[in-house]
Amino acid sequence: MDMGQLTNQIILMFLLMGVGLLANKLAFMHSQTATDLTNILLYIVSPCLIINAFEQPFSPSRLQSLGLVLAGILLTYGLMVLITNLAFKHATDPNLQRIMRFGAVYSNAGFMGVPLASALFGSTGVFFAVASLAAFNIFCWTHGIALFTPRQKGTPINWRQILLNPNIVAIVLGLAIFASGFQLPSLLNHTVRYVSSINTPLSMIVIGNSLAAVKFNRASLNPQLWWPLLFRNLLFPIIDIIILRAFGISGIPLYTTVLMAACPVAGNVVLFTLKAHGDPSPAVTLMSISTIFSIATIPVVFALCNL
């Protein structure tokens, strides 16, 4: 993979984030606007992007590669959950502990990884990115939500909430389209493509808007946050490379999956902290620093991936 192309794309995305930051400073985007745009991205734009990626001729070898990628990702998630349970169990502040554990495991794959995969590898990149999205949704809405809302013993997992997530529904529909060779009607197909095309700029503008509200000071920069930052931006993506290589995965499936894994801390860490009535400032700080550092750490991870 061309490192120059990757670097240019990351710089472009940060420039788009700058547009979101500027919109915030000019008071063009208020909190409700950002919330509405986030919902549009999660529940409309992202599913359209996924379905569009599956509109290609069926290939048994590609489907097999997708299965191998998913197996590698699920194994990586299991290891990340185990490592964070051990590494952060001594954190005395329960709010900080769950932020550290969640932030280290879950990357901003949907908002940042998919746009990067789409820009660098087109529909083929998005095709393999859906494995990361599927694993993210399964773990995030089971393990992730449990960190902030511990379940009573014997309480069943809300599988309905997981399976009816629009991105999971889009993956199932996309796989059906891919396997059957079905073509969407021309007008509907064009609609899906047009909606998909706004994913990258809109995602970056929303992220930039959220970064604009961050105020860094000595109180917000808790030294303990450097550990989940190190795990999320460097250690876990490297583990992902090792596992995927062991599974015999290479080329675009490898690059796309590592790209998703190398993304910074997921914004859900802030939303889940607020839902649990915790102090969101460590979550906002961790997400923001991780995002800023990713401009350097993503190319580093890819340099290691190419070795």
ABEGO torsion letter per residue (X at the ends): XBAAAAAAAAAAAAAAAAAAAAAAAAGABBAAAAAAAAAAAAAAAAAAAAAAAABBBBBAAAAAAAAAAAAAAAAAAAAAAAAAAAAAAABABAAAAAAAAAAAABBBAAAAAAAAAAAAAEAAAAAAAAAAAAAAAAAAABAAAAAABBBBBGBBBBAAAAAABAAAAAAAAAAAAAAAGBBBBAAAAAAAAAAAAAAAAAAAAAAAAAAAABBBBAAABBAAAAAAAAAAAAAAAAAAAAAAAAAGBBEAAAAAAAAAAABBBBAAAAAAAAAAGBBAAAAAAAAAAAAAAAAAAAAAAAAAAAX
